[in-house]
Amino acid sequence: MLQIGYPTRIYYTEADKALMWGRWQKGESLNEIGRYFGRSHTSIQNILSQTGGIRPPARKRALRSLSLSEREEISRGIVAGRSIRSIAASLGRAPSTVSREIRRNGGRRRYRANKADQSARDRAHRPRPCKLAENRALARIVAEKLQLQWSPRQIAGWLKCTFSQDESFQVSHETIYKTLFIQARGALKKELLKHLRRTRGMRRSRHHTQKTDNHGRITDTVSIRERPAEVEDRAVPGHWEGDLLFGSNNSQIATLVERHTRYVMLARVKSKDTETVINALLKQAHKLPRELYKSLTWDRGKEMADHKRFSLATDIKVYFCDPQHPWQRGSNENTNGLLRQYFPKGMDLSTAHQNRLNAVARRLNERPRETLNFETPAERFSQCVASAG
């Protein structure tokens, strides 16, 4: 009778694991990989989670180590009754090397080449010590910045600028991620994961599919393809990207980010109807010098159906992304992702007071950004305001 279910004990070869990692890096889900191997997704997760979803580097045999073929030659020599010196001479090895190999793996009666080779690989698996575990002062600094919602890349860049003459207080963003994802390193507490933009405890492939929103279509739009070159290359300040960030109970907030400086503004929006949204955008526009608000790029959400009224009242040009192409507003999409740390999906955004929105915007604007050479958006925007004045 055919038994339904998965085997209780599962063994994966190195080739299986390599294939597993390849599929994971291509963006396949745990369930998809599990179905390929005929296993539960949890058995796949057990393998990948050991290194936090980060593919471990390929292991290489040391040049001086015995190879599998040499161990097989030793095994054949033992079966043939040859002496240790004779076996060593045929291998070009010292007799003491062969003697230790046999003694370490059960003696002449129990020596098996494959088992001895695997045991040697297991003994040689000595991960490099973690820099954050060795430098506790550095680990404390990293933990403090993570609690401020700084990303590992921002922390690494800031450390490099701040401690430019002291490499002991510099660490790569990859090391920070690995230390968070691999708790065996023992340097950063797992609780710090909640401060990351993505709070999952294991890295997911950048190729993993993401859902995109389509907010409908509106008419009389000017395509993003007609934006001037100065908008595209971010050379001049004053060009903004906007969107609505949605919450539960039909709630939302308006998000605006300036392309040149990545400066963020947030606004309460009681309803997503076009009159309410346009009124909120008009209020924000009047807070800025004319030189710092020249254009606005939005997706094709129906909340911007009255975009002509906005342009007439402010003399600000509005451009629209291609249908179902929200990534054309890359700065705003990234900002909305950052905002999910403060306003997670399912949260009722109608309860967020404008003071709270201002505080969150200030927090984002005071983070150093790699694309700004680790200056903050607030610093760059202040320079633009001073120039405009």
Buried (B, 14 or more C-beta within 10 A) or exposed (E): EEEEEEEEEBEBEEEBBEBBBEBBBEBBBBEBBBBEBEBBBEBBBEBBBEBBBBBEEEEEEEEEEBEBEBBBBBBEBBEEEBEBEBBBEBBEBEBEBBBEBBEEBEEEEEBBBEBBBEBBBEEEEEEEEBBBBEBEEBBEBBBEBBEEBBBBBBBBBBBBEEBEEEEEBBBBBEBBBBBBBBBEBEBBEEEBBEBBEEEEBBBBBEEEEEEEEEBEEBEEBBEBEEBBEBBEEBEBBBBBBBBBBBBEEEBBBBBBBBBBBBBBBBBBBEBBBBEBBBBBBBEBBEEBEEBBBBBBBBBBBBBBBBBEBBBEBBEBBBBBBEEEBBEBBEBBBBBBEBBBBBBEEEBEBBEBEEEBBEEBBEBBBEBBBEEBEBBBBBBBBBEBBEEEE
